[in-house]
Amino acid sequence: MRRLITLSVLAALAGTTVTAAQAEPGGCLKYGAVGAVGGHVANHGVLGAVGGCITGMYRRHVYRKEAKQKAALYDQEHPGAKGTYAQKATAYDVEHSTQPGKMTPDAAPQNGAQPGQTPAQPQQGDTHL
């Protein structure tokens, strides 16, 4: 009997978790679990879980704040647009080639250089053009 109740509770939790999943950073549970594992390794599991939970809530807050800013910019460009702020933020990302969590597009490399590299400079003594 106890096994049947446990399985039914787990099935109910799995069903509600799957339907509520969103494409945004994990909150208190996800970061808290990772913090608990890290804290367990350092013999401070509860402190790690609390720190992870706080970090997760802050990351989600920043993500949602930025999504609302993108939605406001999208509303300025498209007056009368319908949809939630998350849908508008996604549309803004698509139109402006930005990524979720970033307000500006990635800078394109110049002169075929890889990101993080500086363009080749002429050596001293090079006189040809």
ZANU-475095 format. One record per residue (C-alpha): x, z, y; residue in one letter; residue number from 1. Coordinates in Angstrom, 2 decimals. Example, Ala and Ser with C-alpha at 12.3 -4.5 7.8 and 13.67 -1.06 7.14 Angstrom:
! ZANU-475095
       xx       zz       yy  code  pos
    12.30     7.80    -4.50     A    1
    13.67     7.14    -1.06     S    2
END
This chain:
! ZANU-475095
       xx       zz       yy  code  pos
     0.00     0.00     0.00     M    1
     2.79     0.93     2.39     R    2
     4.54    -2.37     1.66     R    3
     1.36    -4.34     2.42     L    4
     0.94    -2.60     5.79     I    5
     4.60    -3.19     6.67     T    6
     4.38    -6.88     5.80     L    7
     1.16    -7.33     7.78     S    8
     2.67    -5.63    10.85     V    9
     5.78    -7.80    10.61     L   10
     3.65   -10.94    10.28     A   11
     1.60    -9.96    13.34     A   12
     4.75    -9.30    15.38     L   13
     6.28   -12.60    14.32     A   14
     3.10   -14.47    15.29     G   15
     2.95   -12.97    18.76     T   16
     6.67   -13.40    19.37     T   17
     6.65   -17.09    18.50     V   18
     3.72   -17.91    20.80     T   19
     5.15   -15.99    23.75     A   20
     8.58   -17.67    23.66     A   21
     9.66   -19.29    26.91     Q   22
    12.72   -21.25    27.92     A   23
    14.27   -18.56    30.06     E   24
    16.99   -16.00    29.52     P   25
    16.23   -13.16    27.14     G   26
    14.98    -9.91    28.55     G   27
    15.35    -6.30    27.56     C   28
    14.92    -6.77    23.81     L   29
    17.40    -9.60    23.35     K   30
    20.15    -8.21    25.57     Y   31
    19.40    -4.67    24.43     G   32
    19.92    -5.63    20.79     A   33
    23.23    -7.30    21.61     V   34
    24.26    -4.29    23.69     G   35
    23.33    -1.95    20.85     A   36
    25.52    -3.88    18.43     V   37
    28.40    -3.84    20.90     G   38
    27.79    -0.16    21.61     G   39
    27.69     0.59    17.90     H   40
    31.15    -0.89    17.51     V   41
    32.36     1.36    20.35     A   42
    30.40     4.37    18.98     N   43
    27.95     4.29    21.92     H   44
    24.94     2.40    20.52     G   45
    22.32     3.93    22.81     V   46
    24.39     3.38    25.95     L   47
    25.05    -0.21    24.88     G   48
    21.33    -0.80    24.30     A   49
    20.41     0.65    27.70     V   50
    23.11    -1.39    29.45     G   51
    22.05    -4.54    27.62     G   52
    18.39    -3.94    28.49     C   53
    19.20    -3.52    32.18     I   54
    21.38    -6.64    32.13     T   55
    18.63    -8.66    30.43     G   56
    15.99    -7.59    32.93     M   57
    18.28    -8.47    35.83     Y   58
    19.18   -11.91    34.39     R   59
    15.50   -12.75    33.87     R   60
    14.69   -11.55    37.41     H   61
    17.39   -13.82    38.89     V   62
    16.20   -16.77    36.77     Y   63
    12.57   -16.36    37.86     R   64
    13.55   -15.88    41.51     K   65
    15.52   -19.13    41.42     E   66
    12.66   -20.93    39.67     A   67
    10.28   -19.83    42.43     K   68
    12.72   -21.13    45.05     Q   69
    12.89   -24.49    43.28     K   70
     9.08   -24.57    43.06     A   71
     8.89   -23.97    46.84     A   72
    11.31   -26.84    47.45     L   73
     9.28   -29.05    45.11     Y   74
     6.11   -28.15    47.05     D   75
     7.81   -29.22    50.29     Q   76
     8.69   -32.60    48.78     E   77
     5.35   -33.09    47.01     H   78
     2.52   -31.50    49.01     P   79
    -0.55   -30.82    46.92     G   80
     1.29   -30.82    43.59     A   81
    -0.45   -28.81    40.89     K   82
     1.13   -26.66    38.20     G   83
     2.81   -23.34    37.67     T   84
     6.06   -22.41    39.36     Y   85
     7.89   -22.93    36.07     A   86
     6.53   -26.47    35.74     Q   87
     7.45   -27.27    39.34     K   88
    10.95   -25.83    38.86     A   89
    11.41   -28.03    35.79     T   90
    10.23   -31.07    37.73     A   91
    12.67   -30.19    40.52     Y   92
    15.49   -29.94    37.96     D   93
    14.63   -33.37    36.60     V   94
    14.40   -35.05    39.99     E   95
    17.56   -33.52    41.42     H   96
    19.71   -33.51    38.27     S   97
    20.15   -29.75    38.36     T   98
    20.20   -27.40    35.42     Q   99
    17.97   -24.38    34.91     P  100
    19.68   -21.43    36.52     G  101
    21.58   -23.56    39.06     K  102
    20.31   -24.62    42.47     M  103
    22.80   -27.41    43.10     T  104
    23.74   -30.35    40.88     P  105
    27.14   -30.38    39.23     D  106
    29.78   -32.15    41.30     A  107
    30.81   -35.52    39.91     A  108
    34.54   -35.90    39.25     P  109
    36.40   -38.22    41.62     Q  110
    38.77   -41.02    40.59     N  111
    38.02   -40.55    36.89     G  112
    39.54   -37.07    36.82     A  113
    38.21   -34.55    34.38     Q  114
    36.37   -31.52    35.84     P  115
    38.89   -28.84    36.72     G  116
    41.76   -31.28    37.19     Q  117
    43.19   -32.38    40.49     T  118
    43.62   -36.09    41.18     P  119
    47.11   -37.45    40.59     A  120
    49.33   -37.22    43.66     Q  121
    52.05   -39.76    44.37     P  122
    55.52   -38.55    43.44     Q  123
    58.23   -38.29    46.03     Q  124
    60.16   -41.52    46.10     G  125
    57.17   -43.69    45.06     D  126
    57.12   -46.45    47.63     T  127
    54.84   -48.98    45.98     H  128
    51.23   -49.16    47.03     L  129
END
